[in-house]
């Protein structure tokens, strides 16, 4: 018996050692994506990162809750469930439904918890209570006690990270839309092709996921005293470039900051117990993962349409002429079918327009609309140019490829 206890203690020590080594890796966030892929999530690189980072914010004051919208069988619930396997089960509340009073009478604080509702509509009765928990940090209810002929106040403190899903046809209350980041699953033919090909091959991922190590690692991703108390000066510049006429910005900005805190947790901590602060490399990673989604939330249009509209604007500004579908394909790294599909949609949504006149081979060039709304965040290069204190260049690890990238003035 003593030998078994000694082995178990040794095993736990080894797991913690591996976990600390993992979170000290500069490519940690990239490895997160690999682990979720190995657990069975095909494609959805952006969504995998968003779900993981949102879950990391569970231990911070400002948290990031997310609604994933997609058609049935698009894999939205699978993506969330597989991502949450990387976190200790004790912090995950996985519910297929929830009643109006459930949150009041549950045990313990909701701080540090991740509430996953399989479908938003399954918690229709409790949506107001969930919104209150997200906004106010506690829920309180006065109930009648028939036996004693008096009332009793029931209160539960804490704010959970709420992750849930919905289909495009689901009617979502405007107050819910403002309290959640809305992310979409990919409905492209490329994504469908990846899924059906993987199913046909029936291959298992060559990567083995050590869940014990990952759960220990994510349990270490918590703020310490002094963390994020000295935000960088350039962050004020970023704030002034946001779409300030949009009221939704008041909630999307602190939500983005919460994601930046989570991204900072996913890189090596400074030596010598120095408090953790947001750095410009974190902003570069956050911009790459979240800008298309935040821009789509502001415009309330599909993420891919907004991406394509912004690509047309960039290429038109660079080449001083109309933009071709071939140029868009190269710029976005999309398949032809996806480019043409979202050109049609972006034109219908008045994000872009066709260039007047006819051209050789009936080629239709595209122009940005003058009233095209800007994105949510300023590009990293713009921030670098306008803030000399950052330096002349900054390197960061691409969260999707694991390769080092450099932003220069």
Residue pairs with C-beta under 8 A, 6 or more apart in sequence:
15 212
15 213
15 216
16 216
18 210
18 213
18 216
19 213
19 214
19 216
19 217
19 219
19 220
20 217
20 220
22 28
22 31
22 213
22 214
22 217
23 217
23 220
23 221
23 265
23 266
23 268
24 268
24 269
25 31
25 268
26 267
26 268
26 397
27 397
27 402
28 266
28 267
29 49
29 52
29 263
29 266
29 267
29 285
29 397
29 399
30 397
30 398
30 399
30 400
30 401
30 402
31 402
32 48
32 49
32 52
32 86
32 266
33 45
33 48
33 49
33 399
33 400
34 207
35 86
35 207
35 209
35 214
36 48
36 52
36 79
36 82
36 83
36 86
37 48
37 205
37 207
38 205
38 207
38 208
38 209
39 82
39 85
39 205
39 209
40 78
40 82
40 205
41 48
41 75
41 78
41 79
41 82
41 83
42 75
42 191
42 194
42 195
42 198
43 186
43 190
43 191
43 194
43 195
44 75
44 79
44 185
44 186
44 191
45 400
46 183
46 289
46 292
46 293
46 400
47 68
47 79
47 183
47 185
47 186
48 79
48 83
49 289
49 399
49 400
50 66
50 181
50 183
50 259
50 289
50 290
50 293
51 66
51 68
51 79
51 80
51 83
51 84
51 163
52 83
52 86
53 64
53 259
53 262
53 263
53 266
53 289
54 63
54 64
54 65
54 66
54 161
54 163
54 181
54 259
54 262
55 83
55 84
55 87
55 114
55 161
55 163
55 218
56 218
56 221
56 262
56 265
56 266
57 63
57 64
57 161
57 258
57 259
57 261
57 262
58 91
58 111
58 112
58 113
58 114
58 160
58 161
59 111
59 112
59 221
59 222
59 223
60 223
60 258
60 261
60 262
62 254
62 255
62 257
62 258
62 261
63 134
63 159
63 160
63 161
63 258
64 161
64 181
64 255
64 258
64 259
64 262
65 134
65 161
65 162
65 163
65 179
65 180
65 181
66 162
66 163
66 164
66 180
66 181
66 182
66 183
67 120
67 164
67 165
67 166
67 172
67 176
67 177
67 180
67 181
67 182
67 183
68 76
68 79
68 80
68 163
68 164
68 165
68 166
68 183
68 184
68 185
69 76
69 165
69 166
69 167
69 168
69 170
69 182
69 183
69 184
69 185
70 76
70 165
70 167
70 168
70 184
70 185
70 187
71 167
71 168
71 185
71 187
72 167
74 185
74 186
74 187
75 185
75 195
76 165
76 185
77 118
77 165
79 185
80 116
80 163
80 165
81 94
81 116
84 92
84 94
84 114
84 116
84 163
85 209
85 211
85 214
86 211
86 214
86 215
86 217
86 218
87 114
87 215
87 218
87 219
88 215
88 218
88 219
89 215
91 112
91 113
91 114
92 113
92 114
92 116
93 113
93 114
93 115
93 116
93 160
94 116
94 118
95 115
95 116
95 117
95 118
95 122
95 123
96 117
96 118
96 119
96 122
97 117
97 118
97 122
97 123
98 117
98 122
98 123
98 126
98 130
99 125
99 126
100 125
100 126
100 129
101 141
102 126
103 110
103 126
103 129
103 130
103 133
103 139
103 156
104 129
104 139
104 140
104 141
104 154
104 155
104 156
105 154
105 156
106 156
109 156
109 157
109 158
110 133
110 156
110 157
110 158
110 159
110 160
111 157
111 158
111 159
111 160
112 158
113 158
113 160
113 161
114 160
114 161
114 163
115 130
115 160
115 161
115 162
115 163
116 163
116 164
117 123
117 162
117 163
117 164
117 165
118 164
118 165
119 164
119 165
119 166
120 127
120 164
120 165
120 166
120 170
120 172
120 176
121 166
121 170
123 130
123 164
127 173
127 176
129 139
130 162
131 175
131 176
131 179
132 139
133 139
133 158
133 159
133 160
133 162
134 159
134 162
134 179
135 179
137 157
137 158
137 159
138 155
138 156
138 157
138 158
139 155
139 156
140 153
140 154
140 155
140 156
141 153
141 154
141 155
142 151
142 152
142 153
142 154
143 151
143 152
143 153
143 154
144 150
144 151
145 151
145 152
162 180
164 180
166 172
178 248
178 251
179 251
181 252
181 255
181 293
181 294
181 297
182 293
182 296
182 297
183 293
183 303
184 293
184 296
184 302
184 303
186 304
188 304
188 334
188 335
188 337
188 338
188 341
189 335
189 337
189 338
190 334
190 335
190 337
190 338
221 262
221 265
221 266
222 265
223 261
223 265
223 276
224 275
224 276
225 275
226 275
227 261
227 275
227 276
227 277
228 261
228 264
228 275
228 276
228 277
228 278
229 275
229 277
230 275
230 277
231 277
231 278
232 277
232 278
232 279
232 280
233 387
233 389
234 280
234 383
234 386
234 387
234 389
234 390
235 278
237 378
237 383
237 386
237 387
238 283
238 377
238 378
238 383
239 253
241 377
241 378
241 382
242 249
242 253
242 376
242 377
243 249
243 298
243 373
243 374
243 376
246 298
248 297
248 298
249 298
249 376
252 294
252 297
252 298
252 376
256 286
256 290
256 294
256 376
256 377
257 278
259 286
259 289
259 290
260 278
260 282
260 283
260 286
261 278
263 282
263 285
263 286
264 276
264 277
264 278
264 279
264 282
265 276
267 281
267 282
269 276
270 276
280 380
280 383
280 384
280 390
280 394
281 394
281 395
281 396
282 396
283 380
283 383
284 380
284 394
284 396
284 405
284 407
285 396
285 397
285 399
286 377
287 377
287 379
287 380
288 398
288 399
288 400
289 399
290 377
291 375
291 376
291 377
292 303
292 306
292 307
293 303
294 375
294 376
294 377
295 303
295 306
295 310
295 373
295 375
295 376
296 302
296 303
296 305
296 306
297 376
298 373
298 376
299 306
299 351
299 373
301 349
301 351
302 342
302 345
304 338
304 342
304 345
305 342
305 345
305 346
305 349
305 351
306 351
306 375
307 332
307 342
308 328
308 332
308 339
308 342
308 343
308 346
308 351
308 352
309 346
309 351
309 352
309 368
309 369
309 372
310 375
311 323
311 328
311 331
311 332
312 323
312 328
312 346
312 351
312 352
312 366
312 367
312 368
313 368
313 372
314 331
315 323
315 327
315 328
315 331
316 322
316 323
316 366
316 367
316 368
319 327
321 365
322 355
322 365
322 366
322 367
323 365
323 366
323 367
324 363
324 365
324 366
325 336
325 339
325 340
325 343
325 364
325 366
328 334
328 339
328 343
328 366
329 335
329 336
329 339
332 339
334 342
343 352
343 366
346 352
347 353
347 354
350 369
350 371
351 368
351 369
351 372
352 366
352 367
352 368
352 369
352 372
353 366
353 367
353 369
354 364
354 365
354 366
354 367
355 364
355 365
355 366
355 367
359 365
380 394
380 407
381 407
381 408
381 409
383 390
384 390
384 391
384 393
384 394
384 407
384 408
384 409
385 409
392 408
392 409
393 406
393 407
393 408
393 409
394 406
394 407
395 404
395 405
395 406
396 404
396 405
396 407
397 403
397 404
397 405
398 404
398 405
